[in-house]
Amino acid sequence: MKFIITFLVLWCLFGILEWLFPLRPKQKRFRQGWITDVIHFFLNHILVNIGTFLIAIFLYVFFRGAISPSLQLAVRNQPAFLQFAEAFFIAQLAFYVIHRLSHTLPWLWRFHAIHHSSAELDWLASARLHPIEAIVVNIAVGIPLFFLGFTKETFGGFLIFNAILPILNHANTKIRFPIINNIIATPEFHHWHHSNDLEARDKNFSGFPIIDFMFGTYYLPQKQMPKTYGVTEIVPSTYWQQLLYPFRGGS
């Protein structure tokens, strides 16, 4: 029931946003692949939460000796805002690495290609993730924060922020955030990551644009938006076929 309420709230909020300020007014509300993404939204929550929990426990049991209580205490004693800023930067740096590897290593790309297969973007397109990829990302991002000992409040605030940001970034909206664009990823920034335009491929990996700037993958043309989205390879359109896609040979 909680997931249903969450879905309906997001559908109303972002549906209104996309209706009032659409980037592509002619895009249908129930676009191609909409049903598949609804299934991703509901089933992935269950699969990803269970998978992340089990792997996190395994890692904790085997690596808890590496935890430094003194370091954790020093981290927890910092002001809340500083903790959040540090947690956001560390998490986004970890995300940048795993995300860029997903575009570089062929076997990881087969999982990540599922997310990029959307030829049309809206808030719900953010849910199209292979659950194994989502689990790997959760572990890569969450484990450093856990071992460093950030407070539960910082961790919880980051999780909420990190859950909403991707939904906004995929929204079919033309709203621009000129100043915020330099601090956190926005639709204007992230849509270029999903572009199939040649000049925009493999750009804008992070939720913190300065990290892309540091590593030479920042791409944000002025007063332009992508012409095309998606991938050149043929990715299945149904949920169950997408789950099996990474394990099948060829493309």
MILO-116716 format. One record per atom (N, C-alpha, C): residue in one letter; x, y, z; residue number from 1; atom name. Coordinates in steps of 0.2 Angstrom, whole numbers, plus 2048, in hexadecimal, padded with zeros to 3 digits. Layout:
   res     u     v     w     n   atom
     a     X     Y     Z   NUM     CA
...
END
This chain:
   res     u     v     w     n   atom
     m   804   7FA   800     1      N
     m   800   800   800     1     CA
     m   804   806   800     1      C
     k   80A   806   804     2      N
     k   80E   80C   804     2     CA
     k   811   80E   7FD     2      C
     f   813   809   7F9     3      N
     f   816   80A   7F3     3     CA
     f   810   80D   7EE     3      C
     i   80A   80A   7EF     4      N
     i   805   80D   7EB     4     CA
     i   803   814   7EC     4      C
     i   803   816   7F3     5      N
     i   802   81D   7F5     5     CA
     i   808   821   7F2     5      C
     t   80E   81F   7F3     6      N
     t   814   823   7F0     6     CA
     t   813   824   7E9     6      C
     f   812   81F   7E5     7      N
     f   811   81F   7DE     7     CA
     f   80C   824   7DC     7      C
     l   806   824   7DF     8      N
     l   801   829   7DE     8     CA
     l   803   830   7DF     8      C
     v   806   831   7E5     9      N
     v   808   838   7E7     9     CA
     v   80D   83A   7E1     9      C
     l   812   836   7DF    10      N
     l   817   838   7DA    10     CA
     l   814   839   7D4    10      C
     w   80F   835   7D2    11      N
     w   80B   836   7CC    11     CA
     w   808   83D   7CB    11      C
     c   805   83E   7D1    12      N
     c   801   845   7D1    12     CA
     c   806   84B   7D1    12      C
     l   80B   84B   7D5    13      N
     l   80F   850   7D6    13     CA
     l   813   851   7CF    13      C
     f   816   84C   7CD    14      N
     f   81A   84D   7C6    14     CA
     f   816   84D   7C0    14      C
     g   810   84A   7C1    15      N
     g   80C   84A   7BB    15     CA
     g   809   852   7BA    15      C
     i   808   855   7BF    16      N
     i   806   85C   7BF    16     CA
     i   80C   860   7BC    16      C
     l   812   85F   7BF    17      N
     l   818   863   7BD    17     CA
     l   819   862   7B5    17      C
     e   819   85B   7B3    18      N
     e   81A   85A   7AC    18     CA
     e   814   85D   7A7    18      C
     w   80E   85D   7AA    19      N
     w   808   860   7A7    19     CA
     w   809   868   7A6    19      C
     l   80B   86B   7AB    20      N
     l   80C   872   7AB    20     CA
     l   812   875   7A7    20      C
     f   817   871   7A8    21      N
     f   81E   873   7A5    21     CA
     f   821   86E   7A1    21      C
     p   81E   86B   79C    22      N
     p   820   865   798    22     CA
     p   826   867   794    22      C
     l   82B   863   794    23      N
     l   831   864   78F    23     CA
     l   82F   862   788    23      C
     r   82B   85C   788    24      N
     r   828   85A   782    24     CA
     r   821   859   782    24      C
     p   81D   85E   780    25      N
     p   816   85F   781    25     CA
     p   812   859   77E    25      C
     k   815   857   778    26      N
     k   812   851   774    26     CA
     k   813   84A   777    26      C
     q   817   84A   77C    27      N
     q   818   843   77F    27     CA
     q   812   841   783    27      C
     k   810   83B   782    28      N
     k   80A   838   785    28     CA
     k   80B   837   78C    28      C
     r   806   838   790    29      N
     r   806   836   797    29     CA
     r   808   82F   798    29      C
     f   804   82B   795    30      N
     f   806   823   795    30     CA
     f   80A   821   78F    30      C
     r   810   824   790    31      N
     r   815   823   78A    31     CA
     r   817   81B   789    31      C
     q   81A   81A   784    32      N
     q   81D   813   783    32     CA
     q   821   811   788    32      C
     g   820   80B   78B    33      N
     g   824   808   790    33     CA
     g   821   80A   797    33      C
     w   81C   80E   798    34      N
     w   819   810   79E    34     CA
     w   817   80A   7A3    34      C
     i   814   805   7A0    35      N
     i   812   800   7A4    35     CA
     i   818   7FC   7A7    35      C
     t   81D   7FB   7A3    36      N
     t   823   7F8   7A5    36     CA
     t   827   7FC   7AA    36      C
     d   827   802   7AA    37      N
     d   82A   806   7AF    37     CA
     d   826   806   7B6    37      C
     v   81F   806   7B5    38      N
     v   81B   805   7BB    38     CA
     v   81D   7FE   7BF    38      C
     i   81E   7F9   7BB    39      N
     i   820   7F3   7BE    39     CA
     i   827   7F3   7C1    39      C
     h   82B   7F7   7BE    40      N
     h   832   7F8   7C1    40     CA
     h   831   7FC   7C8    40      C
     f   82D   801   7C8    41      N
     f   82C   805   7CE    41     CA
     f   82A   800   7D4    41      C
     f   825   7FC   7D3    42      N
     f   823   7F8   7D8    42     CA
     f   827   7F2   7DA    42      C
     l   829   7EE   7D5    43      N
     l   82C   7E8   7D6    43     CA
     l   834   7E9   7D8    43      C
     n   837   7EE   7D5    44      N
     n   83E   7F0   7D7    44     CA
     n   83F   7F2   7DE    44      C
     h   83A   7F5   7E1    45      N
     h   83A   7F8   7E8    45     CA
     h   83B   7F1   7EC    45      C
     i   837   7EC   7EB    46      N
     i   838   7E6   7EF    46     CA
     i   83E   7E3   7EE    46      C
     l   840   7E1   7E8    47      N
     l   846   7DD   7E6    47     CA
     l   84C   7E1   7E8    47      C
     v   84C   7E8   7E7    48      N
     v   852   7EC   7E8    48     CA
     v   853   7EC   7F0    48      C
     n   84E   7ED   7F4    49      N
     n   84E   7EE   7FB    49     CA
     n   851   7E7   7FE    49      C
     i   84E   7E2   7FC    50      N
     i   850   7DB   7FF    50     CA
     i   858   7DA   7FD    50      C
     g   859   7DB   7F6    51      N
     g   860   7DA   7F4    51     CA
     g   865   7DE   7F8    51      C
     t   864   7E4   7F8    52      N
     t   868   7E9   7FC    52     CA
     t   869   7E7   803    52      C
     f   864   7E5   806    53      N
     f   864   7E4   80D    53     CA
     f   869   7DE   80E    53      C
     l   868   7D8   80A    54      N
     l   86C   7D2   80B    54     CA
     l   873   7D3   80A    54      C
     i   875   7D7   804    55      N
     i   87C   7D8   803    55     CA
     i   87F   7DC   808    55      C
     a   87B   7E1   80A    56      N
     a   87E   7E6   80F    56     CA
     a   880   7E2   816    56      C
     i   87C   7DE   818    57      N
     i   87D   7DA   81E    57     CA
     i   883   7D5   81D    57      C
     f   884   7D2   817    58      N
     f   889   7CE   815    58     CA
     f   890   7D2   816    58      C
     l   890   7D8   813    59      N
     l   896   7DD   813    59     CA
     l   897   7DF   81A    59      C
     y   892   7E0   81E    60      N
     y   894   7E3   825    60     CA
     y   897   7DD   829    60      C
     v   894   7D7   828    61      N
     v   897   7D1   82C    61     CA
     v   89F   7D0   82A    61      C
     f   8A0   7D1   824    62      N
     f   8A7   7CF   822    62     CA
     f   8AC   7D5   822    62      C
     f   8A9   7DB   822    63      N
     f   8AE   7E1   822    63     CA
     f   8AD   7E6   828    63      C
     r   8A9   7E4   82E    64      N
     r   8A8   7E8   833    64     CA
     r   8AE   7EA   837    64      C
     g   8B3   7E5   836    65      N
     g   8BA   7E7   839    65     CA
     g   8BD   7ED   837    65      C
     a   8BB   7EF   831    66      N
     a   8BE   7F5   82E    66     CA
     a   8BB   7FB   830    66      C
     i   8B6   7FB   834    67      N
     i   8B2   801   837    67     CA
     i   8B6   804   83C    67      C
     s   8B7   80B   83C    68      N
     s   8BB   80E   841    68     CA
     s   8B6   812   845    68      C
     p   8B5   810   84B    69      N
     p   8B1   814   850    69     CA
     p   8B3   81B   851    69      C
     s   8B9   81D   851    70      N
     s   8BB   824   852    70     CA
     s   8BA   828   84C    70      C
     l   8BA   825   846    71      N
     l   8B9   829   840    71     CA
     l   8B1   82A   840    71      C
     q   8AD   825   841    72      N
     q   8A6   826   841    72     CA
     q   8A4   82B   846    72      C
     l   8A7   82B   84C    73      N
     l   8A5   830   851    73     CA
     l   8A7   837   84F    73      C
     a   8AC   838   84B    74      N
     a   8AE   83E   849    74     CA
     a   8A9   841   843    74      C
     v   8A7   83C   83F    75      N
     v   8A2   83E   83A    75     CA
     v   89C   840   83D    75      C
     r   899   83C   842    76      N
     r   893   83D   845    76     CA
     r   893   844   849    76      C
     n   898   846   84B    77      N
     n   899   84C   84F    77     CA
     n   899   853   84B    77      C
     q   899   852   844    78      N
     q   899   858   840    78     CA
     q   892   85B   840    78      C
     p   891   861   83E    79      N
     p   88B   864   83D    79     CA
     p   887   860   837    79      C
     a   880   860   838    80      N
     a   87C   85C   834    80     CA
     a   87C   85E   82C    80      C
     f   87D   865   82B    81      N
     f   87D   867   824    81     CA
     f   884   864   821    81      C
     l   889   865   825    82      N
     l   890   862   822    82     CA
     l   890   85B   821    82      C
     q   88D   857   826    83      N
     q   88C   850   825    83     CA
     q   888   84E   81E    83      C
     f   883   852   81D    84      N
     f   87F   851   817    84     CA
     f   883   852   811    84      C
     a   886   858   811    85      N
     a   88A   85A   80B    85     CA
     a   890   855   80A    85      C
     e   893   852   80F    86      N
     e   898   84D   80E    86     CA
     e   895   847   80B    86      C
     a   890   845   80E    87      N
     a   88C   83E   80C    87     CA
     a   88A   83F   805    87      C
     f   887   845   803    88      N
     f   885   846   7FC    88     CA
     f   88B   845   7F7    88      C
     f   891   848   7F9    89      N
     f   896   848   7F5    89     CA
     f   899   841   7F4    89      C
     i   89A   83E   7FA    90      N
     i   89D   837   7FA    90     CA
     i   899   832   7F6    90      C
     a   892   833   7F7    91      N
     a   88E   82E   7F4    91     CA
     a   88D   830   7EC    91      C
     q   88E   836   7EA    92      N
     q   88D   838   7E3    92     CA
     q   894   836   7E0    92      C
     l   899   836   7E3    93      N
     l   8A0   834   7E0    93     CA
     l   8A0   82C   7DF    93      C
     a   89D   829   7E4    94      N
     a   89D   821   7E3    94     CA
     a   898   820   7DE    94      C
     f   892   824   7DD    95      N
     f   88D   822   7D8    95     CA
     f   890   824   7D1    95      C
     y   894   829   7D1    96      N
     y   898   82B   7CA    96     CA
     y   89C   825   7C8    96      C
     v   8A0   822   7CC    97      N
     v   8A4   81D   7CB    97     CA
     v   8A1   817   7C8    97      C
     i   89C   815   7CC    98      N
     i   898   80F   7C9    98     CA
     i   894   810   7C3    98      C
     h   891   816   7C3    99      N
     h   88D   818   7BD    99     CA
     h   892   819   7B7    99      C
     r   897   81C   7B7   100      N
     r   89C   81C   7B1   100     CA
     r   89E   815   7AF   100      C
     l   8A0   811   7B4   101      N
     l   8A2   80A   7B3   101     CA
     l   89C   806   7AF   101      C
     s   896   808   7B1   102      N
     s   890   805   7AD   102     CA
     s   890   807   7A6   102      C
     h   893   80C   7A4   103      N
     h   893   80E   79D   103     CA
     h   899   80C   79A   103      C
     t   89E   80A   79E   104      N
     t   8A5   808   79B   104     CA
     t   8A5   800   79A   104      C
     l   8A3   7FC   79F   105      N
     l   8A4   7F5   79F   105     CA
     l   89E   7F2   79C   105      C
     p   89F   7EE   797   106      N
     p   899   7EB   793   106     CA
     p   894   7E7   797   106      C
     w   897   7E3   79C   107      N
     w   893   7DF   7A0   107     CA
     w   88E   7E3   7A5   107      C
     l   891   7E9   7A7   108      N
     l   88D   7ED   7AB   108     CA
     l   888   7F1   7A7   108      C
     w   88A   7F3   7A1   109      N
     w   886   7F7   79C   109     CA
     w   87F   7F3   79B   109      C
     r   880   7EC   79A   110      N
     r   87A   7E9   799   110     CA
     r   874   7E9   79E   110      C
     f   876   7EA   7A4   111      N
     f   872   7EC   7A9   111     CA
     f   86F   7F3   7A9   111      C
     h   874   7F8   7A8   112      N
     h   872   7FF   7A8   112     CA
     h   86E   801   7A1   112      C
     a   86F   7FD   79C   113      N
     a   86C   7FF   796   113     CA
     a   864   7FE   797   113      C
     i   862   7FA   79C   114      N
     i   85B   7FA   79D   114     CA
     i   858   801   79F   114      C
     h   85C   805   7A3   115      N
     h   85A   80B   7A5   115     CA
     h   85A   810   79F   115      C
     h   85F   810   79B   116      N
     h   860   814   795   116     CA
     h   85B   812   78F   116      C
     s   857   80D   790   117      N
     s   853   80B   78A   117     CA
     s   84D   80F   789   117      C
     s   84B   813   78E   118      N
     s   846   818   78D   118     CA
     s   847   81D   788   118      C
     a   842   81D   783   119      N
     a   843   821   77D   119     CA
     a   83F   828   77F   119      C
     e   83B   828   784   120      N
     e   838   82E   787   120     CA
     e   839   82E   78E   120      C
     l   83A   834   791   121      N
     l   83B   835   798   121     CA
     l   836   839   79B   121      C
     d   834   836   7A1   122      N
     d   830   83A   7A6   122     CA
     d   832   837   7AD   122      C
     w   82E   83A   7B2   123      N
     w   830   838   7B9   123     CA
     w   831   830   7BA   123      C
     l   82C   82D   7B7   124      N
     l   82C   825   7B8   124     CA
     l   832   822   7B5   124      C
     a   835   825   7B0   125      N
     a   83A   821   7AC   125     CA
     a   840   820   7B1   125      C
     s   840   824   7B7   126      N
     s   846   823   7BC   126     CA
     s   845   81C   7BF   126      C
     a   83F   819   7BF   127      N
     a   83E   812   7C2   127     CA
     a   841   80D   7BE   127      C
     r   842   80E   7B7   128      N
     r   844   808   7B3   128     CA
     r   84C   807   7B4   128      C
     l   84D   802   7B9   129      N
     l   854   800   7BB   129     CA
     l   853   7F9   7BC   129      C
     h   859   7F5   7B9   130      N
     h   859   7EE   7BB   130     CA
     h   85B   7EE   7C2   130      C
     p   857   7E9   7C6   131      N
     p   858   7E9   7CD   131     CA
     p   85F   7E7   7CF   131      C
     i   863   7E3   7CC   132      N
     i   86A   7E2   7CD   132     CA
     i   86E   7E8   7CD   132      C
     e   86D   7EC   7C8   133      N
     e   871   7F2   7C8   133     CA
     e   86F   7F7   7CD   133      C
     a   868   7F7   7CF   134      N
     a   866   7FC   7D5   134     CA
     a   869   7F9   7DB   134      C
     i   86A   7F3   7DC   135      N
     i   86D   7F0   7E2   135     CA
     i   874   7F2   7E3   135      C
     v   878   7F1   7DD   136      N
     v   87F   7F3   7DD   136     CA
     v   880   7FA   7DE   136      C
     v   87C   7FF   7DB   137      N
     v   87C   806   7DD   137     CA
     v   87B   807   7E4   137      C
     n   876   804   7E7   138      N
     n   874   805   7EE   138     CA
     n   87A   804   7F2   138      C
     i   87D   7FE   7F1   139      N
     i   883   7FC   7F5   139     CA
     i   889   800   7F4   139      C
     a   88A   802   7EE   140      N
     a   890   807   7EC   140     CA
     a   88F   80D   7F0   140      C
     v   889   810   7F0   141      N
     v   888   817   7F3   141     CA
     v   887   816   7FA   141      C
     g   884   811   7FD   142      N
     g   882   811   804   142     CA
     g   887   80E   808   142      C
     i   88B   80A   806   143      N
     i   890   807   80B   143     CA
     i   895   80C   80D   143      C
     p   898   810   809   144      N
     p   89D   815   80C   144     CA
     p   89A   81A   811   144      C
     l   893   81C   810   145      N
     l   890   820   815   145     CA
     l   88F   81C   81B   145      C
     f   88D   816   81B   146      N
     f   88C   812   821   146     CA
     f   893   811   825   146      C
     f   898   80F   821   147      N
     f   89E   80E   825   147     CA
     f   8A2   814   828   147      C
     l   8A0   81A   825   148      N
     l   8A3   820   827   148     CA
     l   89F   822   82D   148      C
     g   899   820   82E   149      N
     g   895   821   834   149     CA
     g   891   827   834   149      C
     f   88E   829   82F   150      N
     f   88A   82F   82F   150     CA
     f   884   82D   833   150      C
     t   881   832   836   151      N
     t   87B   831   83A   151     CA
     t   875   82F   836   151      C
     k   870   82C   83A   152      N
     k   86A   829   837   152     CA
     k   866   82F   833   152      C
     e   866   834   836   153      N
     e   863   83A   834   153     CA
     e   866   83C   82D   153      C
     t   86D   83D   82D   154      N
     t   870   83E   826   154     CA
     t   86F   839   821   154      C
     f   86F   833   823   155      N
     f   86E   82D   81E   155     CA
     f   867   82E   81C   155      C
     g   862   82F   820   156      N
     g   85B   82F   81E   156     CA
     g   85A   835   81A   156      C
     g   85C   83B   81B   157      N
     g   85C   840   817   157     CA
     g   85E   83F   810   157      C
     f   864   83C   810   158      N
     f   867   83B   80A   158     CA
     f   863   836   805   158      C
     l   860   831   809   159      N
     l   85C   82C   805   159     CA
     l   856   82F   802   159      C
     i   853   834   806   160      N
     i   84D   837   803   160     CA
     i   84F   83B   7FE   160      C
     f   854   83F   7FE   161      N
     f   856   844   7F9   161     CA
     f   858   840   7F3   161      C
     n   85C   83A   7F4   162      N
     n   85E   836   7EE   162     CA
     n   859   833   7EB   162      C
     a   853   832   7EE   163      N
     a   84D   82E   7EB   163     CA
     a   849   833   7E7   163      C
     i   849   839   7E9   164      N
     i   845   83E   7E5   164     CA
     i   849   841   7DF   164      C
     l   84F   842   7E0   165      N
     l   853   845   7DB   165     CA
     l   853   842   7D4   165      C
     p   854   83B   7D4   166      N
     p   853   838   7CD   166     CA
     p   84C   838   7CA   166      C
     i   847   839   7CE   167      N
     i   840   839   7CB   167     CA
     i   840   840   7C8   167      C
     l   842   845   7CB   168      N
     l   842   84C   7C8   168     CA
     l   846   84C   7C2   168      C
     n   84C   849   7C2   169      N
     n   851   84A   7BD   169     CA
     n   84E   847   7B6   169      C
     h   84A   842   7B7   170      N
     h   847   83E   7B1   170     CA
     h   840   842   7AE   170      C
     a   83E   846   7B2   171      N
     a   837   849   7B1   171     CA
     a   837   84D   7AA   171      C
     n   831   84C   7A7   172      N
     n   830   84F   7A0   172     CA
     n   82E   857   7A1   172      C
     t   833   85B   7A4   173      N
     t   832   862   7A5   173     CA
     t   837   866   7A3   173      C
     k   835   86C   7A1   174      N
     k   83A   871   79E   174     CA
     k   83C   876   7A3   174      C
     i   83A   875   7A9   175      N
     i   83D   879   7AF   175     CA
     i   844   879   7AF   175      C
     r   847   87F   7B0   176      N
     r   84F   87F   7B0   176     CA
     r   851   882   7B7   176      C
     f   856   880   7B9   177      N
     f   859   882   7C0   177     CA
     f   860   885   7BF   177      C
     p   861   88B   7BC   178      N
     p   867   88D   7BA   178     CA
     p   86D   88D   7C0   178      C
     i   86B   88E   7C6   179      N
     i   870   88E   7CB   179     CA
     i   871   887   7CE   179      C
     i   86B   884   7CF   180      N
     i   86B   87D   7D2   180     CA
     i   86F   878   7CE   180      C
     n   86F   87A   7C7   181      N
     n   872   875   7C2   181     CA
     n   879   874   7C4   181      C
     n   87C   879   7C7   182      N
     n   883   878   7C9   182     CA
     n   885   875   7CF   182      C
     i   87F   873   7D3   183      N
     i   880   870   7DA   183     CA
     i   87D   869   7D9   183      C
     i   877   868   7D7   184      N
     i   875   861   7D6   184     CA
     i   872   860   7CF   184      C
     a   871   85A   7CD   185      N
     a   86F   858   7C7   185     CA
     a   867   85A   7C6   185      C
     t   865   85D   7C1   186      N
     t   85E   85F   7BF   186     CA
     t   85C   85C   7B9   186      C
     p   856   85C   7B7   187      N
     p   854   859   7B0   187     CA
     p   858   85C   7AB   187      C
     e   859   862   7AB   188      N
     e   85D   865   7A5   188     CA
     e   864   862   7A4   188      C
     f   867   860   7AA   189      N
     f   86D   85D   7AA   189     CA
     f   86D   855   7A9   189      C
     h   868   852   7AC   190      N
     h   868   84B   7AB   190     CA
     h   865   848   7A5   190      C
     h   861   84C   7A2   191      N
     h   85E   84A   79B   191     CA
     h   863   849   796   191      C
     w   869   84D   797   192      N
     w   86E   84C   792   192     CA
     w   872   845   793   192      C
     h   871   843   799   193      N
     h   874   83C   79A   193     CA
     h   871   836   797   193      C
     h   86A   838   796   194      N
     h   866   833   793   194     CA
     h   866   834   78B   194      C
     s   869   839   789   195      N
     s   868   83A   781   195     CA
     s   86C   835   77D   195      C
     n   869   834   778   196      N
     n   86D   82F   773   196     CA
     n   870   833   76D   196      C
     d   870   83A   76E   197      N
     d   874   83E   76A   197     CA
     d   87C   83C   76B   197      C
     l   87F   83C   765   198      N
     l   886   83A   766   198     CA
     l   88B   83E   76A   198      C
     e   88A   844   76A   199      N
     e   88E   849   76E   199     CA
     e   88D   849   775   199      C
     a   887   846   777   200      N
     a   885   846   77E   200     CA
     a   886   83F   782   200      C
     r   888   83A   77E   201      N
     r   889   834   781   201     CA
     r   88E   833   786   201      C
     d   88D   82F   78C   202      N
     d   892   82F   791   202     CA
     d   893   835   794   202      C
     k   88E   839   796   203      N
     k   88F   83F   79A   203     CA
     k   88B   840   7A0   203      C
     n   88C   844   7A4   204      N
     n   888   846   7AA   204     CA
     n   886   840   7AE   204      C
     f   88B   83C   7B1   205      N
     f   88A   836   7B5   205     CA
     f   887   838   7BC   205      C
     s   889   83D   7BF   206      N
     s   888   83E   7C6   206     CA
     s   882   842   7C7   206      C
     g   880   842   7CE   207      N
     g   87A   846   7D0   207     CA
     g   87D   84D   7D3   207      C
     f   884   84D   7D2   208      N
     f   888   853   7D5   208     CA
     f   88C   856   7CF   208      C
     p   88A   85A   7CB   209      N
     p   88D   85C   7C5   209     CA
     p   894   85E   7C5   209      C
     i   897   860   7CB   210      N
     i   89E   862   7CC   210     CA
     i   8A2   85C   7CB   210      C
     i   89F   856   7CD   211      N
     i   8A3   850   7CC   211     CA
     i   8A4   84E   7C4   211      C
     d   89F   84F   7C0   212      N
     d   8A0   84E   7B9   212     CA
     d   8A5   853   7B6   212      C
     f   8A4   859   7B9   213      N
     f   8A9   85F   7B7   213     CA
     f   8B0   85D   7B8   213      C
     m   8B1   85A   7BE   214      N
     m   8B8   858   7C0   214     CA
     m   8BB   852   7BC   214      C
     f   8B7   84E   7B9   215      N
     f   8B9   848   7B5   215     CA
     f   8B8   849   7AE   215      C
     g   8B6   84F   7AC   216      N
     g   8B5   850   7A5   216     CA
     g   8AF   84D   7A1   216      C
     t   8AA   84C   7A5   217      N
     t   8A4   849   7A2   217     CA
     t   89E   84E   7A3   217      C
     y   89F   854   7A4   218      N
     y   89A   859   7A5   218     CA
     y   897   85B   79E   218      C
     y   891   85B   79D   219      N
     y   88E   85D   796   219     CA
     y   888   861   797   219      C
     l   887   867   796   220      N
     l   881   86B   797   220     CA
     l   881   871   792   220      C
     p   87F   86F   78B   221      N
     p   87E   875   786   221     CA
     p   879   87A   789   221      C
     q   87A   880   787   222      N
     q   875   885   789   222     CA
     q   86F   885   784   222      C
     k   869   886   788   223      N
     k   863   887   784   223     CA
     k   862   881   77F   223      C
     q   864   87B   781   224      N
     q   862   875   77D   224     CA
     q   860   870   781   224      C
     m   85D   86B   77E   225      N
     m   85B   865   781   225     CA
     m   85C   85F   77C   225      C
     p   85D   859   77E   226      N
     p   85E   853   77A   226     CA
     p   859   852   774   226      C
     k   85B   850   76F   227      N
     k   857   84F   769   227     CA
     k   854   847   76A   227      C
     t   858   843   76C   228      N
     t   856   83C   76D   228     CA
     t   858   839   774   228      C
     y   854   834   776   229      N
     y   856   830   77C   229     CA
     y   856   829   77A   229      C
     g   859   825   77F   230      N
     g   859   81D   77D   230     CA
     g   860   81B   77B   230      C
     v   860   815   779   231      N
     v   866   811   777   231     CA
     v   865   80F   770   231      C
     t   86B   80D   76C   232      N
     t   86A   80B   766   232     CA
     t   869   803   765   232      C
     e   86B   800   76B   233      N
     e   869   7F9   76B   233     CA
     e   862   7F7   76C   233      C
     i   860   7F1   76B   234      N
     i   859   7EF   76C   234     CA
     i   858   7EC   773   234      C
     v   855   7F0   777   235      N
     v   854   7ED   77E   235     CA
     v   84C   7EB   77F   235      C
     p   84B   7E5   782   236      N
     p   844   7E3   782   236     CA
     p   83F   7E8   786   236      C
     s   839   7E8   784   237      N
     s   834   7ED   787   237     CA
     s   831   7EB   78D   237      C
     t   830   7E4   78F   238      N
     t   82D   7E2   794   238     CA
     t   831   7E1   79B   238      C
     y   82E   7E2   7A0   239      N
     y   832   7E1   7A7   239     CA
     y   836   7DB   7A7   239      C
     w   833   7D5   7A6   240      N
     w   836   7CF   7A7   240     CA
     w   83C   7CE   7A2   240      C
     q   83B   7D0   79C   241      N
     q   840   7D0   797   241     CA
     q   846   7D4   798   241      C
     q   844   7DA   79B   242      N
     q   84A   7DE   79D   242     CA
     q   84E   7DB   7A3   242      C
     l   84B   7D8   7A8   243      N
     l   84E   7D4   7AD   243     CA
     l   853   7CF   7AA   243      C
     l   851   7CC   7A5   244      N
     l   856   7C6   7A2   244     CA
     l   85B   7C9   79D   244      C
     y   859   7CF   79A   245      N
     y   85E   7D2   795   245     CA
     y   865   7D2   796   245      C
     p   867   7D4   79C   246      N
     p   86F   7D4   79D   246     CA
     p   872   7CD   79D   246      C
     f   86E   7C8   79E   247      N
     f   871   7C1   79E   247     CA
     f   871   7BD   798   247      C
     r   86E   7C1   793   248      N
     r   86E   7BE   78C   248     CA
     r   873   7C1   788   248      C
     g   876   7BC   783   249      N
     g   87B   7BF   77F   249     CA
     g   879   7C3   779   249      C
     g   87D   7C7   776   250      N
     g   87B   7CB   771   250     CA
     g   878   7D1   773   250      C
     s   875   7D5   76F   251      N
     s   872   7DB   771   251     CA
     s   86B   7DC   76D   251      C
END
